[in-house]
Amino acid sequence: MPRSVKDHAERVALFSLLSGAVGIAFAPIFVRLSELGPTATAFYRLAFALPVLWLWMQIERRRPIAPRPPSEAAAYRRLALAGLCFAGDLAVWHWSIRLTSVANSTLLANFAPIFVTLGAWVLFRERFTLTFLAGMAAALAGAAVLMGESFTLNTRHLFGDALGLLTAVFYAGYILSVQRLRVDFSTATIMTWSGVVTCLALLPIALASRESLVAASAYGWAVLLGLALVSHAGGQSLIAYALAHLPAAFSSVSLLLQPVVAALLAWIILGEPLGLWQGVGGAIVLAGIVLARRGSR
């Protein structure tokens, strides 16, 4: 591929990645506004997104040069692995929220870049520059400052904190799985088939949690539809597209833009206060992303 074409593809992918981070930043807002419990809300995030993703995949297959569909059991196993990792990410994070503070759970879940970088190094022998590692450390430090005022350590919440960290491990597995799948399959194919597995895995968890699966009003259903279309079919698909052109480790660092945008949205939509330290933390996150980008070229 000519260098100019590759540079253009990477610029488009970077824009898609950051746009996807904005899309998934709406997820906590939708979850907060949902009339259902957190696990049931996560189930509908997939259930309502799947028809759109399936239609996208069918339209894609009717093109003159259609992407290759999965045809072997090994391919479906790889797609299932991505779906199970994402189901683990959602389910474990929601349980973590129940057993510790939202701030603790969110901050620990955002440690995913550490596990993505470790996984890429151990499993795929990828190398990282000191500049990238410094950028990642800065972005993580910024996320800690952003949520630091609400973060507390308490022995009673250790299990919930551990689940928050496990969330980061699951999301790292999802990012690495999707990046490898993008070598062989289109975004629509990956999002559809992995989404089916995620949805099937979340349903029994929601039932076991004894959460209602029926929203009380049209507003409640609209919130669930918004979560499915904006955060999953929109945001998560943009991230999956970008992973074909950008390193997984850098992509995971860039997704730390999510808590910055989520804090802004909570301020605008929910009226939650935005303090000086949150602004400082957000600025550090952005600087860390820029530094990580320079170190990953």
N, C-alpha and C positions, 0 to 999 in steps of 0.2 A: 504494500500500500504506500503511495507517495506520501512524503512527510506532510505536505500541505493538507491532504485529505485526512490524514490521521489527526493532525492538529484540530481540524474542523470538527471531526467526530468527537474528540475529547472535550472540546468547548461545548458542544451540544449535550454531551453526557454530563458534564459538570453542571450545566444549567438545569438539566433534568433531575440530577441528584439533589441539588439545593431546593428545587421546586417540590420534589418528593418529601424532603425534610419538612417543608412548610405544610404540606398536605397531612402528614402524620402528626404534626404538632396540634392539629385540630382534634385528634383523638381524645386527649384528656378532657377537653371541653365537652365533646359529645358524651363521653362516659359520665361526666358530672351531671349533665342535663338529662341523661337517660332515666326513664321510669323503672327500668329493670335493674336487676343485680349485675355486678361486673362481669361474671362469667356468661350469663345469658346475653348480655350486651355484646360480648366478644363473639359469641356464636352467631348473632345476627349480623355482625360486621362481615362475616364470611358468607352467610346464607344469602344476604341481599346483594352481595357483590358478585356471586357466582354466575347468575344469569347474564349479567353484563359481560363478564370475562368470557363466558362460553360463547356468546354471540360474537365477540371480538375474535375469538379463535376460529370460529366457523367462517367469518368474512375473510380472515387472513388466508385460510386454506383455499379460497376460491380465486385467489390472485394467480396470474400467469406463472409467476415463480413463487410457489408456495413454500413456506418453511417446512422442514422435515418433522413429521409427527413422531412421537415415541412409538417404537415398534417391537421392542424387546423387553423382557421381564426386568433386566438390569436397569433399563431406563426408567421404568415405573418405580423401581425401588429407590432410585436416586431422587425422583420427584416426591415420593412418599417421605423420604428422609427430610427434605426441605419443609414439607407440610407438618411433620411431627415436631420439628424444631420450632416452627412458628407457633404451633399449638402449645408447646411447652412454654415458650416465651410469654404468651398471653395468659395462660392459666396460672403459671407460677407467679407472675407479676401481680395478678389480681389477688391471689392468696397472700402474697407478701403485703399488699396494701391493707389487708384485714388484720395482719399480725404485727405490723409495725406502722410507723408514721408514713404518710404519703411522701414526705420529703426524703426520708431514709430510703424507701423503696425506689423512688425515681432516681435518686443519685446513684445508688448501687447498680441499678439496671443500666445506667449510662456508662458503666465501666466496660461495656462490650468491646470498644476498640482495643483494650489490652488483650482480650482473649482472641479477637480476630487476628491481631498481630502475632501472638504466640502460635495460634493455629497455622497461620500462613508460613511461619518460620519452621515449625516442627514438621508439619504434614507436607508442605510443598517446597521447602528449602528456599523460601523467598528471603532476600536480604533487605535491610532497611538502613538508611543513612542516619547519622546523628541529628541532622536537621529535621528529618521527619519525626524521630523519636522526641525531640525537643518540642516540636509543634503539637504532637499528641499529648505530651505531659502538660503543656500550657493549656490546651483545650479542656483537658480533664480538670485541671486546677480551676479554670474559669467556671466550669459546671459546678464544682464544689463551692466556690464563692457565691455563685448564683443562688444556690439552695442552702448555703451554709447556716443562715440564721435559723432555719427550721430543722436542721439536722441535729439529732441527739443520739447519744449512745446510752443504752439501757440494757442491763442484763435480762430483763423480762422480755425484750424484743429481739433477742439474739437469733431466734429461729426465723422470725420474719425478715431480719436483716440478711440472714443466710439465703433465704429464698429470693430476695432482691438481687443478690450476687449471682445466684443460679439463673435468674432471668437473663443476665448479661451473657452467661455461657450459652444458653439456648439461642439467643439472638445472634451471637457470634457464629454458631453452627449454621443458622439460617443464611446469614450473609455469605459465608464461605461456600455453602451448598449451591446457592443461587448463582454465584459467580462462576462456578464450575459448570453448572447446567447451561449457562448462557453461551458456552462454547458450542453447544450442540442444538439448543432449542430456542425458540422465540420467546419474547416476554409473555405473550398471551398464553402460550402453551404451558409455561412454567407456572404462571399465576393461577391458571385454571386448575390444573391437575394437583398442584400442591395445595390449593385452596380447598379442593374437595376433601383431601385428607385432613386438613386442619379443621374443617367444619365437622366432619365425622368424629374427630377426636374430642372436640369441644362439647358436643351435644351430651354425651353421658356425664361429663364433668359438671355441666350446668344442671342436669337432672339430679345428680348426686348432691349438689349444693342446695337442692330444694328451692331454687330461685324460680319465680314465675317466668313463663315464656310468653306471656300475653301482656302487651302494653295497655295501659288504662285509657289512653286517648289517642286521637289522630296525631297530636303533637308528639307523643311518645314514639309512635311509628315513624314519624318524619325525622326525628333525631337519629333513630337507628338507620334509616335510609341514608341520611347525610353522612354518618360514620362510614357506612359501606362504600358509598360512591366517592367521597372526598378523601378519606384517609386510606382506604384499602385499594379499591379499583383505581383511584387516582394516584395518591401519594406512594403507596407501596409498589405499584406498577412502574412508576417513573424511576424509583430506586433500582428495581430489577433491570430495567432497560440500561441504566447507567453502568451497572456492574459488568456489562460486556466490554466496556471501554476504559474503565478506571480500576486501579488496584483496590482490592477489598479493604485493606487496612486504611488507606486514605479515605475511602467511602465511609467507613464506620466513624472515622474522626469527624468528617463533614456532617454526619447525622447528629452531632452534638449541637448543631444549629437548632434542633427540635426543641430542647428545653428553653432556649432563648425566645423562640417564637411563641412557645406555649405560655411563657410568662407574660409576654406582650398581649396575647389574646385573652388571657385571664384578667388582665388589667382593663382591656377595652370592653370585653363582653360580660365578664362576671363582676367587674368592679373591685377585684382583688388589688391591694396596694402594691406598688412597684417602688422599692426603696433604692437608695444610692448604691448599696452593695450589689444589688441585682443588676444594676446598670454596669457596674465595674466588672462583674462576673461575665456578663454578656459580651462586653468589649474584649475581655481576655479570651473567651471562646473563639470569637471571630479572628483575633490575631493568631491564635493557635492553628486554626484551619488554614489560614494563608501560609503560615510557616510550614505546616505539614504538606501543603500542595507544592511548595518550592522543593521540599526534601524528597518528594515522591516522583518527580519528573524523570 
